[in-house]
Amino acid sequence: MLALYILEILNDNDVFRPETLSEIQSDVNTLLTSEYEPYLEDDLYDRLADRVIEWHFAKKGPIKRTINQNLYR
């Protein structure tokens, strides 16, 4: 659920160039298809974290979301 949320938010043509969007989609796809063996290397997570920060600066802050009852804290 969270990987799809990241893909939804970061798939932003106003912030990222096409090759960066392709990289984001590939990274999230790797997470989604690693069902039986989770992806444990840092590279993918570092890239996505960098993209989240870039998106945050481009949009000048976070977006407000309603609480999702399906997520447990």
The first five atom37 places (N, CA, C, CB, O) and aatype in JSON, in Angstrom:
{
  "aatype": [12, 10, 0, 10, 18, 9, 10, 6, 9, 10, 2, 3, 2, 3, 19, 13, 1, 14, 6, 16, 10, 15, 6, 9, 5, 15, 3, 19, 2, 16, 10, 10, 16, 15, 6, 18, 6, 14, 18, 10, 6, 3, 3, 10, 18, 3, 1, 10, 0, 3, 1, 19, 9, 6, 17, 8, 13, 0, 11, 11, 7, 14, 9, 11, 1, 16, 9, 2, 5, 2, 10, 18, 1],
  "atom_mask": [
    [1, 1, 1, 1, 1],
    [1, 1, 1, 1, 1],
    [1, 1, 1, 1, 1],
    [1, 1, 1, 1, 1],
    [1, 1, 1, 1, 1],
    [1, 1, 1, 1, 1],
    [1, 1, 1, 1, 1],
    [1, 1, 1, 1, 1],
    [1, 1, 1, 1, 1],
    [1, 1, 1, 1, 1],
    [1, 1, 1, 1, 1],
    [1, 1, 1, 1, 1],
    [1, 1, 1, 1, 1],
    [1, 1, 1, 1, 1],
    [1, 1, 1, 1, 1],
    [1, 1, 1, 1, 1],
    [1, 1, 1, 1, 1],
    [1, 1, 1, 1, 1],
    [1, 1, 1, 1, 1],
    [1, 1, 1, 1, 1],
    [1, 1, 1, 1, 1],
    [1, 1, 1, 1, 1],
    [1, 1, 1, 1, 1],
    [1, 1, 1, 1, 1],
    [1, 1, 1, 1, 1],
    [1, 1, 1, 1, 1],
    [1, 1, 1, 1, 1],
    [1, 1, 1, 1, 1],
    [1, 1, 1, 1, 1],
    [1, 1, 1, 1, 1],
    [1, 1, 1, 1, 1],
    [1, 1, 1, 1, 1],
    [1, 1, 1, 1, 1],
    [1, 1, 1, 1, 1],
    [1, 1, 1, 1, 1],
    [1, 1, 1, 1, 1],
    [1, 1, 1, 1, 1],
    [1, 1, 1, 1, 1],
    [1, 1, 1, 1, 1],
    [1, 1, 1, 1, 1],
    [1, 1, 1, 1, 1],
    [1, 1, 1, 1, 1],
    [1, 1, 1, 1, 1],
    [1, 1, 1, 1, 1],
    [1, 1, 1, 1, 1],
    [1, 1, 1, 1, 1],
    [1, 1, 1, 1, 1],
    [1, 1, 1, 1, 1],
    [1, 1, 1, 1, 1],
    [1, 1, 1, 1, 1],
    [1, 1, 1, 1, 1],
    [1, 1, 1, 1, 1],
    [1, 1, 1, 1, 1],
    [1, 1, 1, 1, 1],
    [1, 1, 1, 1, 1],
    [1, 1, 1, 1, 1],
    [1, 1, 1, 1, 1],
    [1, 1, 1, 1, 1],
    [1, 1, 1, 1, 1],
    [1, 1, 1, 1, 1],
    [1, 1, 1, 0, 1],
    [1, 1, 1, 1, 1],
    [1, 1, 1, 1, 1],
    [1, 1, 1, 1, 1],
    [1, 1, 1, 1, 1],
    [1, 1, 1, 1, 1],
    [1, 1, 1, 1, 1],
    [1, 1, 1, 1, 1],
    [1, 1, 1, 1, 1],
    [1, 1, 1, 1, 1],
    [1, 1, 1, 1, 1],
    [1, 1, 1, 1, 1],
    [1, 1, 1, 1, 1]
  ],
  "atom_positions": [
    [[0.83, -1.19, 0.0], [0.0, 0.0, 0.0], [0.88, 1.26, 0.0], [-0.95, -0.01, 1.21], [0.61, 2.21, -0.73]],
    [[1.93, 1.24, 0.81], [2.78, 2.43, 0.9], [3.63, 2.61, -0.35], [3.69, 2.33, 2.13], [3.88, 3.74, -0.77]],
    [[4.08, 1.51, -0.95], [4.85, 1.62, -2.18], [3.99, 2.22, -3.3], [5.39, 0.23, -2.61], [4.47, 3.05, -4.07]],
    [[2.74, 1.82, -3.38], [1.84, 2.39, -4.38], [1.57, 3.86, -4.12], [0.52, 1.62, -4.41], [1.43, 4.64, -5.06]],
    [[1.5, 4.24, -2.86], [1.31, 5.65, -2.5], [2.52, 6.47, -2.95], [1.08, 5.81, -0.97], [2.36, 7.56, -3.51]],
    [[3.71, 5.96, -2.71], [4.92, 6.65, -3.14], [4.91, 6.82, -4.65], [6.18, 5.89, -2.69], [5.21, 7.9, -5.16]],
    [[4.56, 5.77, -5.38], [4.5, 5.85, -6.83], [3.46, 6.88, -7.28], [4.17, 4.48, -7.43], [3.72, 7.67, -8.19]],
    [[2.32, 6.88, -6.65], [1.25, 7.83, -7.01], [1.72, 9.27, -6.83], [0.0, 7.58, -6.15], [1.5, 10.1, -7.71]],
    [[2.35, 9.56, -5.73], [2.76, 10.93, -5.42], [3.96, 11.36, -6.25], [3.08, 11.07, -3.94], [3.97, 12.47, -6.79]],
    [[4.96, 10.5, -6.38], [6.17, 10.88, -7.08], [6.04, 10.84, -8.6], [7.3, 9.98, -6.66], [6.9, 11.38, -9.3]],
    [[5.0, 10.24, -9.11], [4.78, 10.2, -10.56], [4.25, 11.56, -11.02], [3.78, 9.06, -10.95], [3.09, 11.7, -11.39]],
    [[5.13, 12.55, -10.97], [4.75, 13.95, -11.17], [5.61, 14.56, -12.28], [4.91, 14.76, -9.85], [6.8, 14.82, -12.08]],
    [[5.01, 14.78, -13.44], [5.72, 15.35, -14.59], [6.17, 16.78, -14.35], [4.86, 15.31, -15.81], [7.08, 17.26, -15.03]],
    [[5.55, 17.47, -13.4], [5.94, 18.85, -13.1], [7.23, 18.91, -12.3], [4.83, 19.55, -12.35], [7.9, 19.95, -12.28]],
    [[7.59, 17.84, -11.65], [8.77, 17.82, -10.79], [9.92, 17.06, -11.43], [8.43, 17.21, -9.44], [11.07, 17.49, -11.36]],
    [[9.62, 15.92, -12.05], [10.68, 15.02, -12.52], [10.69, 14.88, -14.04], [10.53, 13.66, -11.89], [9.64, 14.94, -14.69]],
    [[11.88, 14.69, -14.58], [12.05, 14.43, -16.01], [11.64, 12.98, -16.31], [13.54, 14.7, -16.46], [11.6, 12.15, -15.4]],
    [[11.35, 12.68, -17.56], [10.89, 11.33, -17.93], [11.83, 10.21, -17.48], [10.72, 11.24, -19.42], [11.36, 9.17, -17.02]],
    [[13.15, 10.4, -17.59], [14.06, 9.33, -17.18], [14.04, 9.12, -15.67], [15.48, 9.66, -17.64], [14.23, 8.0, -15.2]],
    [[13.81, 10.18, -14.91], [13.7, 10.05, -13.46], [12.4, 9.34, -13.1], [13.77, 11.44, -12.77], [12.38, 8.5, -12.2]],
    [[11.32, 9.67, -13.79], [10.04, 8.99, -13.56], [10.15, 7.5, -13.86], [8.94, 9.62, -14.42], [9.57, 6.67, -13.16]],
    [[10.89, 7.17, -14.9], [11.11, 5.76, -15.24], [11.87, 5.05, -14.13], [11.89, 5.64, -16.57], [11.55, 3.92, -13.77]],
    [[12.87, 5.72, -13.58], [13.65, 5.14, -12.49], [12.79, 4.93, -11.24], [14.85, 6.05, -12.15], [12.88, 3.9, -10.58]],
    [[11.94, 5.91, -10.93], [11.04, 5.79, -9.79], [10.11, 4.59, -9.99], [10.21, 7.1, -9.6], [9.93, 3.78, -9.08]],
    [[9.52, 4.48, -11.17], [8.61, 3.38, -11.45], [9.32, 2.03, -11.35], [7.99, 3.53, -12.84], [8.76, 1.07, -10.82]],
    [[10.53, 1.97, -11.84], [11.31, 0.73, -11.76], [11.62, 0.37, -10.31], [12.61, 0.87, -12.56], [11.5, -0.79, -9.92]],
    [[12.02, 1.36, -9.52], [12.34, 1.1, -8.11], [11.12, 0.62, -7.34], [12.9, 2.37, -7.45], [11.21, -0.34, -6.57]],
    [[9.99, 1.27, -7.54], [8.77, 0.86, -6.83], [8.34, -0.53, -7.31], [7.63, 1.89, -7.06], [7.9, -1.35, -6.51]],
    [[8.46, -0.78, -8.6], [8.12, -2.1, -9.13], [8.99, -3.19, -8.49], [8.29, -2.13, -10.66], [8.49, -4.27, -8.18]],
    [[10.26, -2.9, -8.28], [11.14, -3.85, -7.59], [10.62, -4.15, -6.19], [12.58, -3.31, -7.52], [10.62, -5.31, -5.76]],
    [[10.17, -3.14, -5.49], [9.61, -3.34, -4.14], [8.34, -4.18, -4.21], [9.32, -1.98, -3.47], [8.12, -5.07, -3.38]],
    [[7.5, -3.91, -5.18], [6.22, -4.61, -5.28], [6.37, -6.06, -5.72], [5.32, -3.89, -6.25], [5.53, -6.89, -5.39]],
    [[7.42, -6.37, -6.45], [7.6, -7.73, -6.94], [8.55, -8.54, -6.07], [8.11, -7.71, -8.36], [8.87, -9.68, -6.4]],
    [[9.0, -7.97, -4.98], [9.9, -8.67, -4.05], [9.1, -9.26, -2.9], [10.98, -7.7, -3.51], [9.48, -9.12, -1.74]],
    [[8.01, -9.93, -3.23], [7.08, -10.43, -2.21], [7.7, -11.5, -1.32], [5.85, -10.98, -2.88], [7.51, -11.47, -0.1]],
    [[8.44, -12.44, -1.9], [8.96, -13.56, -1.11], [10.36, -13.3, -0.56], [8.97, -14.8, -1.95], [10.76, -13.88, 0.45]],
    [[11.1, -12.45, -1.23], [12.41, -12.05, -0.75], [12.48, -10.54, -0.8], [13.56, -12.7, -1.59], [12.64, -9.98, -1.89]],
    [[12.37, -9.86, 0.32], [12.37, -8.4, 0.29], [13.69, -7.85, -0.23], [12.1, -7.85, 1.69], [14.75, -8.44, -0.04]],
    [[13.61, -6.73, -0.89], [14.79, -6.07, -1.42], [15.52, -5.42, -0.25], [14.43, -5.01, -2.52], [14.93, -4.61, 0.47]],
    [[16.78, -5.76, -0.05], [17.52, -5.32, 1.14], [18.68, -4.39, 0.86], [18.02, -6.51, 1.86], [19.32, -3.9, 1.8]],
    [[18.98, -4.12, -0.4], [20.09, -3.22, -0.71], [19.67, -1.77, -0.48], [20.56, -3.42, -2.18], [18.49, -1.43, -0.63]],
    [[20.62, -0.93, -0.12], [20.32, 0.46, 0.21], [20.04, 1.34, -1.01], [21.46, 1.05, 0.98], [19.34, 2.34, -0.89]],
    [[20.58, 0.99, -2.18], [20.52, 1.88, -3.33], [19.11, 2.32, -3.68], [21.13, 1.21, -4.51], [18.86, 3.51, -3.88]],
    [[18.2, 1.39, -3.76], [16.82, 1.68, -4.14], [16.15, 2.6, -3.1], [16.02, 0.37, -4.28], [15.49, 3.58, -3.47]],
    [[16.32, 2.3, -1.84], [15.71, 3.1, -0.78], [16.33, 4.5, -0.72], [15.87, 2.4, 0.58], [15.63, 5.48, -0.48]],
    [[17.64, 4.59, -0.95], [18.3, 5.9, -0.97], [17.77, 6.76, -2.12], [19.82, 5.74, -1.1], [17.5, 7.94, -1.93]],
    [[17.62, 6.16, -3.3], [17.1, 6.91, -4.45], [15.68, 7.39, -4.19], [17.12, 6.04, -5.72], [15.37, 8.55, -4.46]],
    [[14.83, 6.53, -3.67], [13.44, 6.94, -3.42], [13.38, 8.01, -2.34], [12.59, 5.74, -3.01], [12.58, 8.94, -2.44]],
    [[14.2, 7.9, -1.31], [14.23, 8.93, -0.26], [14.67, 10.27, -0.86], [15.18, 8.51, 0.89], [14.11, 11.31, -0.52]],
    [[15.67, 10.23, -1.73], [16.11, 11.46, -2.4], [14.99, 12.07, -3.23], [17.33, 11.18, -3.29], [14.8, 13.29, -3.22]],
    [[14.25, 11.23, -3.93], [13.15, 11.73, -4.77], [12.03, 12.32, -3.91], [12.59, 10.6, -5.65], [11.41, 13.32, -4.3]],
    [[11.76, 11.74, -2.77], [10.75, 12.29, -1.86], [11.17, 13.7, -1.41], [10.55, 11.36, -0.62], [10.34, 14.61, -1.38]],
    [[12.43, 13.86, -1.08], [12.92, 15.17, -0.65], [12.86, 16.17, -1.8], [14.37, 15.06, -0.11], [12.45, 17.32, -1.6]],
    [[13.26, 15.76, -3.0], [13.17, 16.64, -4.17], [11.73, 17.07, -4.41], [13.74, 15.94, -5.42], [11.46, 18.24, -4.68]],
    [[10.81, 16.12, -4.33], [9.4, 16.42, -4.54], [8.91, 17.41, -3.47], [8.54, 15.13, -4.51], [8.18, 18.36, -3.77]],
    [[9.3, 17.17, -2.23], [8.91, 18.03, -1.11], [9.35, 19.47, -1.36], [9.52, 17.5, 0.22], [8.56, 20.4, -1.18]],
    [[10.6, 19.66, -1.77], [11.09, 21.01, -2.04], [10.39, 21.64, -3.24], [12.6, 20.99, -2.28], [10.08, 22.83, -3.21]],
    [[10.13, 20.86, -4.28], [9.46, 21.38, -5.47], [8.03, 21.82, -5.16], [9.46, 20.33, -6.57], [7.54, 22.8, -5.72]],
    [[7.37, 21.09, -4.27], [5.97, 21.39, -3.92], [5.87, 22.31, -2.71], [5.21, 20.11, -3.65], [4.77, 22.68, -2.29]],
    [[7.01, 22.68, -2.14], [7.08, 23.59, -0.99], [6.33, 23.06, 0.23], [6.53, 24.94, -1.38], [5.62, 23.8, 0.91]],
    [[6.5, 21.77, 0.5], [5.94, 21.22, 1.72], [5.18, 19.93, 1.49], [0.0, 0.0, 0.0], [5.0, 19.49, 0.36]],
    [[4.72, 19.33, 2.6], [3.99, 18.06, 2.51], [2.55, 18.29, 2.04], [4.0, 17.35, 3.86], [2.07, 19.42, 1.98]],
    [[1.88, 17.2, 1.73], [0.46, 17.28, 1.42], [-0.31, 16.67, 2.57], [0.13, 16.56, 0.06], [0.14, 15.7, 3.19]],
    [[-1.44, 17.22, 2.86], [-2.29, 16.72, 3.93], [-3.1, 15.54, 3.41], [-3.23, 17.84, 4.48], [-3.68, 15.61, 2.32]],
    [[-3.14, 14.49, 4.18], [-3.92, 13.31, 3.82], [-4.81, 12.93, 5.0], [-2.99, 12.12, 3.43], [-4.47, 13.18, 6.16]],
    [[-5.95, 12.34, 4.69], [-6.8, 11.85, 5.76], [-6.18, 10.57, 6.31], [-8.25, 11.61, 5.26], [-5.43, 9.89, 5.61]],
    [[-6.49, 10.24, 7.52], [-5.96, 9.03, 8.15], [-6.57, 7.82, 7.47], [-6.24, 9.01, 9.68], [-7.79, 7.73, 7.31]],
    [[-5.72, 6.89, 7.08], [-6.17, 5.64, 6.47], [-6.3, 4.59, 7.57], [-5.19, 5.16, 5.34], [-5.31, 4.22, 8.19]],
    [[-7.5, 4.14, 7.81], [-7.76, 3.17, 8.87], [-7.12, 1.81, 8.61], [-9.25, 2.99, 9.06], [-7.01, 0.99, 9.52]],
    [[-6.7, 1.56, 7.36], [-6.06, 0.29, 7.03], [-4.58, 0.25, 7.38], [-6.24, 0.0, 5.57], [-3.95, -0.8, 7.3]],
    [[-4.03, 1.39, 7.77], [-2.63, 1.45, 8.2], [-2.58, 1.4, 9.71], [-1.92, 2.72, 7.65], [-3.31, 2.12, 10.39]],
    [[-1.73, 0.57, 10.22], [-1.6, 0.43, 11.67], [-0.35, 1.15, 12.12], [-1.56, -1.06, 12.1], [0.7, 1.05, 11.48]],
    [[-0.45, 1.88, 13.23], [0.7, 2.63, 13.74], [1.15, 2.05, 15.03], [0.37, 4.11, 13.92], [2.11, 2.53, 15.63]]
  ]
}
